[in-house]
């Protein structure tokens, strides 16, 4: 299919699609979708406990987050088809159950009322982080919502670091395609307020823990960097009276876009915002999976991809270039020609790794997010009350769950 959009054509040819064969690495995924809690009149609410109690009663996989205005769905791991269908099923079931109790959920990346006061969840890790970065900065953390995806890590260390590097390179597309928040600061319009406020304000003192880390020459180098930065992090935290060694390790003391989970042997992409259109979310996820599939099959080297996207052979220089593109993506989104060209190269690389049942999903997603201003962004920017905007976003969310499920029917 040839996708004709205002950011340029993208061509998806069915003959490009990869086919998973028995004995190859399955690349299972698991998704985490954070949702904002609203009243039935579409006002932000600190009512997470009511939602979680209902989820438990219905045997649904939801957990608390750092604030009481936010709940998180954790999908069981599996194939793209399984995770998409299970996500749709469980979210639809919870929507129906809480709707009867006067509660609504909508996945957006920041409350529309930026003055909304989110209440902290009483849990040691969250209490410690608030002590570490301060109440004002943690107030940002309490109000941001994201979509995180875990991908199986290959046992080969060379493939592992290629996967980690690729997801770092994928960051500009993930944060631009799924942005739903916009704000201005010092006269500058910021396209993705969730990313800007979280990485550059909340974690200003801890850039390694909060921002994109860059790319690495080897898995050994990556682990050594984690070790050294974790030691520095613990030293700073102890100086502020917080012993993070009790509630963290070198991997999960990372709150930025990419981190490894050694317990589940996964690499977690934390770049995507919570977004009401699940077609957009899962199409971006499918593109990341397509790119990872090509990396794992060693169809091309990660060094070639780094050079293709950044124009740099040196990893330190490539990392600096990536951080620059990330910053422009955060500020300008697809209104930046440089971001558009970077993301177009990335999408074309990933398309070649799609499996057949992912093509239709990606085609639909591109029609929605490969625009200077998406439908969701236009709703957020509209001259309407927040309640009216939430009502429209909730409708998109509910409709997209059904549409996502039907992709595979």
Secondary structure, DSSP 8 states (H G I E B T S, - for coil): -EE--TT--EE--GGG-B---TTS----EEEEEEEEEEETTS-B---HHHHHHHHHHTT--EEE-SBTTEEEEE---B-HHHHHHHHHHHHHHHHHHHHTTTEEEE--SB-SSTT----B---HHHHHHHHHH-HHHHHHHTTB-EEEEEEE--SSHHHHHHHHHHHHHTHHHHHHHT----EEETTEEES-HHHIIIIIIITTT-HHHHS-----S-HHHHHHHHHHHHHHHHHHHHHTT--GGGT--TTTT--SSEEEETTTTEEEEEEEE--S-HHHHHHHHHHHHHHHHHHHTTSS-HHHHHHHHHS-SSHHHHHHHHHHHHHHHHHHGGGSHHHHHHHHHHHHHHHTT-BHHHHHHHHHHHHHHSSSS-HHHHHHHSSS-HHHHHHHHHHHHHHHHHHHHHTT-
